[in-house]
Amino acid sequence: MKAPAMYPDDLRYSKTHEWIRPGDPATVGITHYAQDELGDVVYVELPNVGPTFKAGEKFGSVESVKTVSDLYAPARGEVAEVNTALADHPEHVNSSPYGEGWMIKLRLSGPSELDTLMDAQAYEQSIGQAH
């Protein structure tokens, strides 16, 4: 059985290490690389449902034992859902960055919102982990 991909092909990636899974709504989280750099996540600050964020705009933050890092929207959209489980289980960001560790779901402003984001191969090259 093949190991799960470090950077799944069905996602799009931002330069600030967020990923987005296309859909209606689209799901957003941080990459394996980002959670690895942060270390053990102890707190996640997320927005309420309702506001609209522009691509590149801060929507929250992640606090780890090492540092606090801002979270940036990878695309323009309205917050449709928030992963409230992270309040009690911030460690999901480390253990399952593409699963239980998702952060928000965005109702995208339009399909072209994903056009400027990287695919998995380009993201891996950007962080120096190309295979």
C-alpha positions in Angstrom: 0.0 0.0 0.0 1.3 3.4 -1.0 2.0 6.0 1.8 -0.3 9.1 1.7 1.1 11.9 -0.3 2.8 14.6 1.7 1.2 17.2 -0.6 -2.0 15.7 -2.2 -2.5 16.4 -5.9 -6.2 17.4 -5.5 -5.2 20.5 -3.5 -3.9 24.0 -4.5 -1.2 25.7 -2.4 -0.3 29.2 -1.5 3.2 30.7 -1.0 2.2 31.2 2.7 1.7 27.5 3.1 -2.1 27.2 3.2 -3.8 24.6 1.0 -7.3 24.7 -0.4 -9.4 21.8 -1.6 -11.7 22.9 -4.4 -15.4 22.4 -3.7 -18.5 24.2 -2.7 -17.5 25.3 -0.2 -13.7 24.9 -0.6 -11.8 23.6 2.4 -8.7 25.4 3.8 -5.9 24.4 6.1 -2.1 24.6 6.4 0.4 22.2 4.8 2.4 19.4 6.2 5.5 21.6 5.8 3.9 24.5 7.7 2.8 22.3 10.7 6.2 20.7 10.7 7.9 24.1 10.9 5.6 25.3 13.6 6.1 22.3 15.9 3.3 21.2 18.3 0.2 23.3 17.8 -1.4 24.4 21.0 -4.0 26.9 19.9 -5.8 27.9 16.7 -7.6 31.2 16.4 -10.2 31.1 13.6 -12.9 33.6 12.3 -16.6 33.3 12.8 -18.8 32.1 10.0 -19.9 35.0 7.7 -17.0 37.4 6.9 -15.4 37.5 3.4 -11.6 37.5 3.1 -9.6 38.5 0.1 -6.8 36.3 -1.1 -3.7 36.9 1.0 -5.8 38.5 3.9 -5.2 37.3 7.4 -8.1 35.1 8.7 -6.6 33.7 11.9 -3.5 32.4 13.6 -1.9 29.2 14.9 0.1 29.1 18.1 2.7 26.4 18.7 5.2 25.8 21.4 7.7 27.7 19.3 5.9 30.6 17.8 2.6 32.3 16.6 2.0 32.3 12.9 -0.7 34.1 10.9 -3.1 32.3 8.6 -3.8 33.8 5.2 -6.8 33.1 2.9 -5.5 31.4 -0.2 -8.5 32.7 -2.2 -11.3 35.3 -1.9 -14.4 33.9 -0.3 -16.9 34.0 2.5 -16.4 31.8 5.5 -19.1 29.1 5.3 -17.9 26.9 8.1 -15.2 26.8 10.8 -13.6 23.7 12.3 -14.7 24.3 15.9 -13.1 20.9 17.0 -9.7 22.6 16.8 -10.6 24.6 19.9 -10.4 21.4 22.0 -8.0 19.5 19.7 -5.4 21.8 18.1 -3.1 18.8 17.8 -5.2 17.7 14.7 -3.3 20.4 12.8 -0.1 18.3 13.3 -1.6 14.8 13.2 -3.9 15.3 10.2 -3.2 18.6 8.4 -5.3 17.6 5.3 -8.0 15.8 7.3 -9.2 16.6 10.8 -6.9 19.6 10.9 -8.7 21.6 8.3 -9.5 25.1 9.5 -12.2 26.9 7.5 -14.5 26.4 4.5 -14.8 29.2 2.0 -17.6 29.9 -0.5 -15.3 31.2 -3.2 -16.1 34.4 -5.0 -15.5 32.6 -8.4 -13.8 29.6 -10.0 -10.8 31.8 -11.1 -9.9 32.3 -7.4 -7.7 29.2 -7.6 -5.9 30.1 -10.8 -2.9 31.8 -9.1 -2.3 29.0 -6.6 0.4 26.3 -7.1 -0.3 22.6 -7.7 1.4 20.0 -5.5 4.5 19.7 -7.7 5.1 23.5 -7.9 4.6 23.8 -4.1 7.1 21.0 -3.4 9.6 22.8 -5.6 8.9 26.1 -3.8 9.8 24.6 -0.4 12.8 22.6 -1.8 11.2 19.2 -1.5 10.7 18.2 -5.2 11.1 14.5 -5.9 
